[in-house]
Amino acid sequence: MPRRINTSVPSPSHPRLRPLVLALSLALGHAGAASAADEAPEAAVLPVITITGANDQNGYQARDSDSASKLSLTLRETPQSVSVVTRARMDDFRLDNVNDVLANTTGVTVEKVETDRTYYVARGFDIINFQVDGVGMPLVFGNMMGNLDTALFDRVDIVRGANGLAASTGNPSATVNFIRKRPGPALAASAGLTLSSWETRRLDADVSSPLNASGSVKGRMVVVSQQGDSYLDRYATKKNVVYGIVEAKLGSDTLLSIGHAWQDNKSSGGMWGALPLYYTDGSPTNYPAGTNTSADWSHWDNKTNGSFAELNHQLGQGWALKSTLGHNKEASRSKLFYVSGTPDKATGEGLFSYPSAYRSDHSQTLFDIGASGQFNLAGRQHDLAFGASWSRSRLNDLSGYGRGIGTPLTAATDFTGGYPQPEFDDRFDGSSYEEVRKTVYAAARFALADKVKLLTGFNSTKADSTGLSYGSSKQKSASKTSPYVGLVYDVAPQVSLYTSYTEIFSPQSEQDINGVALDPIMGSSAEAGFKSDLLGGKASFSGAIFRARQNNTAEQADMNGGKAYYRGIHAESTGAELEVTGELAKGWLASAGFTRLKVEDSQGKAAKTYVPRRLLRMSTTYRLPAVPQLKVGANLNWQSDIEREQAPGIVTRQDSYAVLGLMARYEINRNMTLAVNLNNVTDKKYLTSLYWSQAYYAAPRSASATLTWTY
């Protein structure tokens, strides 16, 4: 949102802004509101409002969050580790997609196994719980395709550890909660143009406005268009995003919100699988950073649509009711080229073709209803939240295998894109199945004493799946009630100690070599730590130690053609985290977190060795006192070495590395800002992941410049 101080805000009928209001109104289906604006007197203005530094609003720190418990608590009152990536931080470092956000989050690693498919890991385990505005969107089918744009969101909350109260399934990694942008009380608009390396261009616009004279109906629209080439040979992407929301006050106590988000990702030359990592003699491969296994005809297109309706009603006496209905659809269409085999170091022979055409349609319907409020007991006030949720996820996909699978590749066709496009009718296979999850939950926060608060509750989930996947039955039913307990003790006015415990239950869709889905994950998660407010609440400092046990968690065993298969392993994760966030001095914002981790199997041997055991995430900016229009900053992401055993005696290793980014932003005037960002300043070459037995190289040094206009 624009940075405005003591500014008179024009009404929607202001001649300079009428076209923006009209466009917003028409796009959201409220042309009548625009007509009313046209009829309003030209001289009408809204009252003077004061917004203090909206561009740095809350800086890098959030005061409260309900992402961990369904209760609106401050972060100090929450007995779990919570990191918040604010809009200010996303804007400063051009964190325009969820991969970039999570790659800059304490304790999280982003496993880019392919160009258009990604996994996320925290505390040694996959992140499978995602929410939007606190409503769970279970990632039933395992991974994220496409590249979710963050222009839609005001902030992203990451609750590390098993979120046994607010998520439909417990998982000891993390829960990611995306907080949508909402309409503001007055007209505000912004637009930005970004030019980046590899001829990448991005245009985004954000308009928020009342849609009637009283302001009881408000709307907001976000539009993004981005396209460009890549450092990878033959790889190019195009992304378009539209998000619209309307909020209407149906009475003094009732607010209805209706919205829709659409994102269309198209990529050409995207990888399916990635580069082989070792030669037949066991020595590591070392290709140029831009090497791509795809064919010239490869493409992978993903389109998502998400609609929601949300009703908030104040019941009185501190109680509120919230219900949300959502429907999401994802369609994927692709023709891909997978390279299998192990090359000979001298001749390059040993690689084989695996072309395939793939289409999938994934739909998800969900409903959540819950109430929250306060009650009195034993002379003290306590908090309570309870509710229920239901979701149904359906997947229909079809693989058409290309003619000539297993054809040996030559130097002219292995990594040059020259493999000819075949007919994709050699054979067909696919899936058609659905999963239904039903959850009831309750959370109560008892004030045992002035300085002692007990947070307890449960989450009971039943998951049923039916159908077939590549010839294997998906018929399965599993259920479990997971308890949660947390205790917070205020040892000083600005310092709290806490501990929490919950159990883990998580159905999984990963399949073994026979195509049979693995049994649900079971286990437990516990943590203890401290949280403190610094500098009068302008900054916070926290630390935690944690232990999580997970039985039967999926780990990739190998690849069968272009399809990964998994095995269930028992693993225990222990570790510690430290994080500091906020305004450390006037004009100095920072967010820094360090994680130390150990993951072992049931025999005490190191497990999930592709997960780094130490992580450092740092972001900081400083507004120069001598030149207040100028802000400079840097971010640094460091991780320790990782490895994967490819075969007996053959281990692929990625040494520890650090990636440095720099930024500078200059306010040309009250409406125009110019920002420059440099990524991977030292031009470090490294593999994006060892999550799979194949990998590719991360982007080299790059730069972007953004010109932003606000009103």
Secondary structure, 3 states (H helix, E strand, C coil): CCCCCCECCECCCCCCCHHHHHHHHHHCCCHHHHHHHHHCCCCCECCCECCCCHHHCCCCCCCEECCCCCCCEEHHHCCCEEEEEEHHHHHHCCCCEHHHHHHCCCCEEEEEEECCEEEEEECCEECCEEEECCEECCCCCCCEECCCECCCEEEEEEEECCCCCCCCCCCCCEEEEEEECCCCCCCEEEEEEEEECCCEEEEEEEEEEECCCCCCEEEEEEEEEEEECCCCCCCEEEEEEEEEEEEEEEECCEEEEEEEEEEEEEEECCCCCCECCECCCCCECCCCCCCCCCCCCCEEEEEEEEEEEEEEEEEECCEEEEEEEEEEEEEEEEEEEEEEECCCCCCCCCEEEEEEEEEEEEEEEEEEEEEEEEEEECCEEEEEEEEEEEEEEEEEEEEEECCCCCCECCCCCCCCCCCCCCCCCCEEEEEEEEEEEEEEEEEEEEEEECCEEEEEEEEEEEEEEEEEECCEECCEEEEEEEEEEEEEEEEECCEEEEEEEEEEEECCCCECCCCCECCCEEEEEEEEEEEEEEHHHCEEEEEEEEEEEEEEEEEEEEEECCEEEEEEEEEEEEEEEEEEEEEEECCEEEEEEEEEEEEEECCCCECCCCCCCEEEEEEEEEECCCCCCEEEEEEEEEECCEEEEEECCEEEEECCEEEEEEEEEEECCCCEEEEEEEECCCCCCCECCCCCCCECECCCCEEEEEEEEEC
